[in-house]
Amino acid sequence: MFEAFRRIGSKFLRSSLMSIYAIVLASGPSLVASAQESGNAENQDVQNHILGIGICPPWNPQSPEMCKNSLDKVMSALAPRLDASPSQTHLLVNEGASASALKLKATELSNNLGPDDRLIIYANLPLSSAEVADADTAFGHVLELWADQSPETAGEAIAEGIWMSAPAFAAMIHTIRAGEVVLILDTNNSYAVNLDLLDEHSVDLENRPEALVTSSGQGQMANYSADRTISLFAKHLSLALGETEGTLLDVMTAASQGTRQAAIPICASLKEHQGADSDHSPDCTQVPEVHDPDSLLSQTLLAPLPES
């Protein structure tokens, strides 16, 4: 009798295990989907905030309207894809983008942003190279923020709080305690503000994921569109935001490819008009660069494009 009960119990156990196994197999895809939805939900819990900076100072060869147009095009395309509300979108344009205004905005963001926030900074402004900046300026590069008149020297401009050195800009970014930061720098000499400067600065949030996109490579120009109404990278970034599904990395890749291709005929035309002087001009080849060691851009999902 006990042997009969043992055989019945064994058959029941095997039957139960097979039933459980079948349920697990059938539920596998839904369990994976559930895990993916959980991961996506966690990513979507991050709140996106955008700081847009556009400056063409009065002494700049380009008109203030060009920088404003570049900023407007990028911001109007970027905000909806990041689901950033007006209260999460901050603009500093020309006269409103002085050094004091930038510091005030950084203080505001520092007081309001935390680990659950992602800050995307798009900056279109002049960045002086070592040939223009004072030799004793740290790293030889300064951000030319708005001023009514061009300062006598870069050192004087920094000392008087009119311009900002590249290291000071890096330090300012680290006072904003957002959980993630993406810096998009659209300027000549954009390589001067690099990940090494951000990561190795004495003011550093060591564990924070950061990504940097520059509109051109080392020694290259940041060109303007053929009709000279917008920066070339801003044009192709706004186009990519209006055409590309996926992640922020997908958009930056498309914008970089579009910029590189569009710069070829523009560069050829510039060299033709410069003639013999072209040997002493900056390289008008323009190849934007993406530096993203933490894969932050590929993890930044964009809202779907509206159906046409």
C-alpha positions in Angstrom: 0.0 0.0 0.0 2.8 2.4 0.9 4.5 1.6 -2.3 1.4 2.4 -4.2 1.1 5.8 -2.5 4.8 6.4 -3.3 4.3 5.7 -7.0 1.1 7.9 -7.0 3.0 10.7 -5.2 6.0 10.5 -7.6 3.7 10.7 -10.7 1.9 13.7 -9.1 5.2 15.5 -8.5 6.4 14.9 -12.0 3.1 16.1 -13.4 3.2 19.2 -11.2 6.8 20.0 -12.2 5.9 19.6 -15.9 2.9 22.0 -15.5 5.1 24.6 -13.8 7.7 24.3 -16.5 5.1 24.8 -19.2 3.8 27.9 -17.5 7.3 29.3 -17.2 8.0 28.7 -20.9 4.7 30.2 -21.9 5.2 33.2 -19.7 8.8 33.8 -20.7 8.2 36.5 -23.4 5.8 38.4 -21.1 8.2 38.2 -18.2 11.0 39.6 -20.4 8.6 42.3 -21.7 7.6 43.1 -18.1 11.3 43.5 -17.2 11.9 45.7 -20.2 8.9 47.8 -19.4 10.2 48.2 -15.9 13.6 49.3 -17.2 12.0 51.8 -19.6 9.8 53.1 -16.8 12.9 53.7 -14.7 14.5 55.6 -17.6 11.4 57.6 -18.1 11.4 58.6 -14.4 14.4 60.8 -15.2 13.2 64.3 -15.8 14.8 66.1 -18.7 15.9 69.8 -18.4 17.4 71.8 -21.2 19.7 74.9 -20.9 20.1 76.7 -24.2 22.8 79.3 -24.7 23.2 81.4 -27.8 25.6 84.3 -28.1 26.8 86.4 -31.0 28.5 89.4 -29.4 28.4 92.8 -31.1 32.0 92.5 -32.2 31.4 89.0 -33.7 31.4 88.8 -37.5 28.0 87.1 -37.4 24.9 89.0 -36.4 23.1 88.3 -33.1 20.1 87.1 -35.1 22.1 84.2 -36.5 22.9 82.8 -33.0 19.3 83.4 -31.9 18.0 81.5 -34.9 20.4 78.6 -34.3 19.3 78.4 -30.7 15.6 78.7 -31.5 15.7 76.0 -34.1 17.5 73.5 -31.9 15.4 74.2 -28.8 12.1 74.1 -30.6 13.0 70.7 -32.0 14.7 69.3 -28.9 12.2 70.1 -26.2 9.3 68.1 -27.5 11.5 65.0 -28.2 12.8 65.1 -24.6 9.3 65.8 -23.2 10.7 68.9 -21.5 8.0 71.4 -20.4 8.4 75.2 -20.6 9.4 75.2 -16.9 12.1 72.7 -17.7 13.5 74.7 -20.6 15.9 77.6 -20.0 17.1 80.1 -22.6 20.0 82.6 -22.4 20.2 84.5 -25.6 22.6 87.4 -26.6 22.1 90.2 -24.1 20.5 87.8 -21.7 23.6 85.5 -21.8 26.1 87.5 -19.9 28.5 85.9 -17.4 26.4 87.1 -14.5 23.2 85.7 -16.1 24.8 82.3 -16.7 26.0 82.1 -13.1 22.5 83.0 -11.8 21.0 80.3 -14.0 23.5 77.8 -12.8 22.7 78.6 -9.2 19.0 78.2 -9.9 19.5 74.8 -11.6 21.8 73.8 -8.7 19.1 74.5 -6.2 16.4 72.7 -8.2 18.0 69.7 -9.9 19.0 66.4 -8.2 19.8 62.7 -8.9 16.6 62.1 -10.8 17.2 64.9 -13.3 19.1 64.9 -16.6 20.5 68.2 -17.8 21.1 68.8 -21.5 23.1 71.9 -22.4 23.3 73.3 -25.9 25.7 76.2 -26.2 26.3 78.2 -29.4 28.9 80.8 -28.6 32.5 82.0 -29.5 35.3 80.1 -27.7 38.6 81.9 -28.0 41.6 79.8 -28.9 45.1 80.1 -27.4 46.1 82.4 -30.2 43.5 84.9 -29.0 43.4 84.2 -25.3 46.2 85.4 -23.0 49.0 82.9 -22.6 48.6 82.7 -18.9 44.8 81.9 -19.1 44.2 78.3 -17.8 44.2 75.9 -20.8 44.3 79.0 -23.1 40.6 79.0 -23.9 37.8 81.2 -22.8 34.0 81.4 -23.4 33.2 84.8 -24.9 29.9 85.7 -23.1 27.9 88.7 -23.9 29.3 92.2 -23.4 28.5 95.5 -25.0 32.1 96.0 -26.1 34.9 93.7 -26.7 37.3 93.5 -23.7 40.9 94.6 -24.2 42.3 91.2 -23.3 40.9 87.8 -22.3 42.7 88.0 -18.9 41.0 91.3 -18.2 37.6 89.9 -19.3 38.0 86.9 -16.9 39.2 89.1 -14.0 36.3 91.4 -14.4 33.8 88.6 -14.7 32.8 89.3 -18.3 34.1 86.1 -19.9 34.6 82.7 -18.4 37.6 80.3 -18.7 37.0 76.8 -19.9 38.0 75.3 -16.5 35.6 77.7 -14.7 32.8 76.6 -17.1 33.6 72.9 -16.2 33.5 73.8 -12.5 30.2 75.6 -12.9 28.7 72.5 -14.6 29.7 70.4 -11.6 27.9 72.7 -9.1 24.7 71.6 -10.8 24.0 68.3 -9.1 21.9 66.7 -11.8 22.1 62.9 -12.0 23.2 63.0 -15.7 24.6 65.8 -18.0 24.9 66.1 -21.7 26.9 69.0 -23.1 26.4 69.9 -26.8 29.0 72.5 -27.7 28.5 74.3 -31.1 31.5 76.5 -31.6 35.0 76.9 -33.1 37.7 75.3 -30.9 34.9 73.2 -29.2 37.5 70.5 -28.4 38.8 72.9 -25.6 36.0 71.9 -23.4 36.5 68.1 -23.3 35.7 65.1 -21.1 39.2 65.2 -19.6 38.5 68.8 -18.5 35.2 67.8 -17.0 36.3 64.6 -15.4 39.7 65.7 -14.0 38.6 69.1 -12.8 39.1 69.7 -9.0 35.3 70.2 -8.8 34.0 66.9 -10.1 31.0 64.6 -9.5 33.1 61.5 -10.1 30.2 59.0 -10.5 27.9 61.1 -12.6 27.4 59.9 -16.2 28.4 62.7 -18.6 28.4 63.0 -22.4 29.9 65.6 -24.7 29.0 66.4 -28.3 31.2 68.9 -30.2 30.2 70.4 -33.5 33.7 70.1 -34.9 37.0 68.3 -34.3 40.3 69.8 -33.1 41.4 72.7 -35.3 38.3 72.7 -37.4 35.8 75.5 -38.0 32.2 75.4 -37.0 30.7 76.5 -40.3 27.5 78.3 -41.0 24.9 77.2 -43.5 25.3 78.2 -47.2 22.7 81.1 -46.7 24.5 82.1 -43.5 21.3 82.2 -41.4 22.1 79.4 -38.9 25.1 77.4 -37.7 25.6 74.3 -39.9 25.5 71.9 -37.0 22.4 73.5 -35.5 20.7 73.2 -38.9 21.4 69.4 -39.1 20.7 68.8 -35.4 17.3 70.3 -35.7 16.6 68.4 -39.0 17.7 65.1 -37.3 15.4 65.8 -34.3 12.5 66.2 -36.8 13.3 63.0 -38.7 15.1 60.4 -36.6 13.4 57.9 -34.2 15.1 56.2 -31.3 17.6 57.6 -28.9 19.6 60.8 -28.5 22.6 58.9 -29.9 20.7 58.1 -33.1 19.9 61.8 -33.5 23.5 62.9 -32.9 24.8 60.4 -35.3 22.4 61.6 -38.1 23.3 65.3 -37.3 27.0 64.5 -37.4 26.7 62.8 -40.8 24.6 65.6 -42.2 27.0 68.3 -41.0 30.0 66.5 -42.4 28.5 66.1 -45.8 27.1 69.6 -46.0 30.4 71.1 -45.0 32.2 69.7 -48.0 30.8 72.2 -50.7 30.8 75.0 -48.2 34.5 74.4 -47.4 35.4 74.2 -51.1 33.7 77.5 -51.7 35.5 79.1 -48.8 38.9 77.9 -50.0 38.1 79.2 -53.5 37.4 82.7 -52.2 40.3 82.7 -49.7 42.9 81.9 -52.4 46.4 82.1 -51.1 45.3 83.0 -47.6 43.6 79.6 -47.1 46.9 78.1 -45.9 46.6 80.3 -42.8 42.9 79.8 -42.2 41.3 77.3 -39.8 40.4 73.9 -41.3 36.9 74.3 -42.7 36.4 70.6 -42.8 33.8 69.9 -40.1 33.4 66.5 -38.5 31.3 66.6 -35.2 32.5 64.3 -32.5 30.6 62.3 -29.8 32.3 61.4 -26.5 30.0 59.2 -24.4 31.9 56.7 -22.2 28.9 56.0 -20.1 26.6 55.3 -23.1 24.3 58.0 -21.8 23.1 59.1 -25.2 22.0 55.6 -26.2 20.0 55.3 -23.0 18.3 58.7 -23.5 15.0 57.7 -25.2 13.3 60.3 -27.4 9.5 60.7 -27.7 8.2 59.3 -30.9 7.8 61.6 -33.9 4.3 62.8 -34.5 2.5 60.9 -37.3 2.5 62.8 -40.5 
